[in-house]
Amino acid sequence: MKFRNLLLILLLALTFQVKAQQPTLLPQFTFYRLDGKAFSNTDIKQGKKNLFILFDCTCEHCQRESKILNTNYAKFKDVNIYMITMDEGYIIPQFFDSYAKGLNAKPNVLVLQDKKRMFIPTFLPKQYPSMYLYSPAGKLLMYQSGDGGINKLMKVVNK
């Protein structure tokens, strides 16, 4: 009986440890454009690297990282950028006007809402902002979170 309990505890520990790692392949997802239309894996523009950024409009780290991304946009112009938030639609334009003016209007940037709160259990971020750079084939190239993520991503985005 004790052996079986120990085995169960070890199995649970391994399961939780595996779940704590970021997905190495782009997971299936459905988020929503600001006009309410669904956006999923099948809608990704093919042939480019894909950068997924989970942000919160009130997060100071997210505000700084978005400003750095906007300032260094030229280094990311050949990457599909998907900025995902759980915030309500009314605050999102204010965020971009205040911290990354015009970034949300760039041709390769799409702002999405996570209305069903699926990003966190699917991508397993550690903190805001969380940034996932995937290859065109959907393989995770780099994961970053918190301050300094955009600067680190700039070093690998064009490799």
C-alpha positions as CSV (number, residue, x, y, z in Angstrom):
1,M,0.0,0.0,0.0
2,K,2.8,2.4,0.9
3,F,4.6,1.6,-2.3
4,R,1.5,2.4,-4.4
5,N,1.0,5.7,-2.6
6,L,4.7,6.6,-3.2
7,L,4.3,5.7,-6.8
8,L,1.2,7.9,-7.1
9,I,3.0,10.8,-5.5
10,L,6.0,10.4,-7.9
11,L,3.7,10.2,-10.9
12,L,1.9,13.3,-9.8
13,A,5.2,15.2,-9.2
14,L,6.4,14.3,-12.7
15,T,3.1,15.3,-14.3
16,F,3.2,18.7,-12.6
17,Q,6.9,19.2,-13.5
18,V,6.2,18.5,-17.2
19,K,3.2,20.8,-17.2
20,A,5.3,23.7,-15.9
21,Q,7.4,23.8,-19.0
22,Q,6.5,26.0,-21.9
23,P,5.2,24.2,-25.0
24,T,7.9,23.4,-27.5
25,L,5.5,23.2,-30.3
26,L,2.9,25.9,-31.0
27,P,-0.3,24.7,-29.2
28,Q,-3.8,24.9,-30.6
29,F,-5.5,28.1,-29.6
30,T,-8.4,30.4,-30.4
31,F,-8.3,34.0,-29.5
32,Y,-10.4,36.9,-30.7
33,R,-9.7,39.9,-32.9
34,L,-10.8,43.2,-31.5
35,D,-13.8,43.1,-33.8
36,G,-14.9,39.9,-32.1
37,K,-13.9,37.4,-34.9
38,A,-12.2,34.2,-33.9
39,F,-8.5,33.8,-34.7
40,S,-6.8,30.4,-34.4
41,N,-3.7,28.5,-35.5
42,T,-5.2,28.1,-39.0
43,D,-5.3,31.9,-39.4
44,I,-1.5,32.4,-38.8
45,K,0.3,33.9,-41.8
46,Q,2.6,31.2,-43.1
47,G,6.3,31.4,-43.9
48,K,7.4,33.7,-41.0
49,K,8.5,33.4,-37.5
50,N,5.7,34.1,-35.0
51,L,6.0,36.1,-31.8
52,F,3.2,35.7,-29.3
53,I,3.2,38.2,-26.4
54,L,0.9,37.9,-23.5
55,F,0.5,41.4,-21.9
56,D,-1.7,43.2,-19.5
57,C,-2.6,46.9,-20.1
58,T,-1.9,47.8,-16.5
59,C,1.4,45.9,-16.2
60,E,4.4,48.3,-16.0
61,H,6.7,45.6,-17.4
62,C,4.3,45.1,-20.3
63,Q,4.2,48.9,-20.9
64,R,8.0,49.1,-21.0
65,E,8.5,46.0,-23.2
66,S,5.8,47.3,-25.7
67,K,7.6,50.6,-25.9
68,I,10.9,48.9,-26.6
69,L,9.3,46.7,-29.2
70,N,7.8,49.7,-30.9
71,T,11.1,51.6,-30.8
72,N,12.9,48.6,-32.3
73,Y,10.1,47.6,-34.7
74,A,12.4,47.5,-37.7
75,K,14.1,44.4,-36.3
76,F,10.7,42.6,-36.0
77,K,9.1,43.7,-39.3
78,D,9.6,40.2,-40.8
79,V,8.0,38.5,-37.9
80,N,4.3,37.9,-37.3
81,I,3.5,39.6,-34.0
82,Y,0.5,38.5,-32.0
83,M,-0.2,40.5,-28.9
84,I,-2.7,38.8,-26.6
85,T,-4.4,40.3,-23.6
86,M,-7.2,39.3,-21.3
87,D,-8.2,43.0,-20.9
88,E,-11.5,44.5,-22.0
89,G,-11.6,46.0,-25.4
90,Y,-12.1,49.6,-24.3
91,I,-8.6,49.9,-22.6
92,I,-6.5,48.3,-25.3
93,P,-6.4,51.3,-27.7
94,Q,-5.5,53.5,-24.6
95,F,-2.6,51.2,-23.9
96,F,-1.1,51.5,-27.4
97,D,-1.7,55.3,-27.5
98,S,0.2,55.7,-24.2
99,Y,3.0,53.2,-24.5
100,A,3.5,52.0,-28.1
101,K,1.8,54.5,-30.4
102,G,1.1,53.0,-33.8
103,L,2.5,49.5,-33.0
104,N,-1.0,48.0,-33.1
105,A,-1.5,49.4,-36.7
106,K,1.7,47.8,-38.1
107,P,0.9,45.4,-41.0
108,N,2.4,42.4,-39.1
109,V,1.0,43.1,-35.7
110,L,-2.3,41.7,-34.6
111,V,-3.8,42.5,-31.2
112,L,-6.0,39.6,-29.8
113,Q,-8.2,39.1,-26.8
114,D,-8.1,36.0,-24.7
115,K,-11.8,36.1,-23.9
116,K,-12.0,32.5,-22.7
117,R,-8.8,32.8,-20.5
118,M,-7.0,29.9,-22.3
119,F,-3.6,31.5,-22.9
120,I,-2.3,30.7,-19.4
121,P,-3.3,27.0,-19.1
122,T,-2.2,26.5,-22.8
123,F,1.1,28.3,-23.0
124,L,2.1,28.2,-19.3
125,P,3.6,31.7,-18.9
126,K,5.6,32.5,-15.7
127,Q,4.8,36.2,-15.6
128,Y,3.7,39.3,-17.5
129,P,4.8,39.9,-20.2
130,S,5.5,36.5,-21.6
131,M,7.0,36.2,-25.1
132,Y,7.1,33.1,-27.3
133,L,9.1,33.1,-30.5
134,Y,8.1,30.2,-32.8
135,S,9.7,29.1,-36.1
136,P,7.5,29.1,-39.2
137,A,7.1,25.4,-38.6
138,G,5.7,26.0,-35.1
139,K,8.8,25.1,-33.0
140,L,9.6,27.2,-30.0
141,L,12.8,29.1,-30.6
142,M,12.8,31.2,-27.5
143,Y,10.7,32.0,-24.4
144,Q,11.2,35.2,-22.4
145,S,9.2,36.8,-19.6
146,G,9.3,40.0,-17.6
147,D,11.7,42.9,-18.2
148,G,14.4,42.6,-20.8
149,G,12.6,40.0,-23.0
150,I,12.4,42.2,-26.2
151,N,16.1,43.0,-26.0
152,K,16.9,39.3,-25.7
153,L,14.6,38.4,-28.5
154,M,16.2,40.9,-30.8
155,K,19.4,38.9,-30.7
156,V,17.8,35.8,-32.1
157,V,14.8,37.0,-34.1
158,N,16.7,37.5,-37.4
159,K,19.0,34.4,-37.2
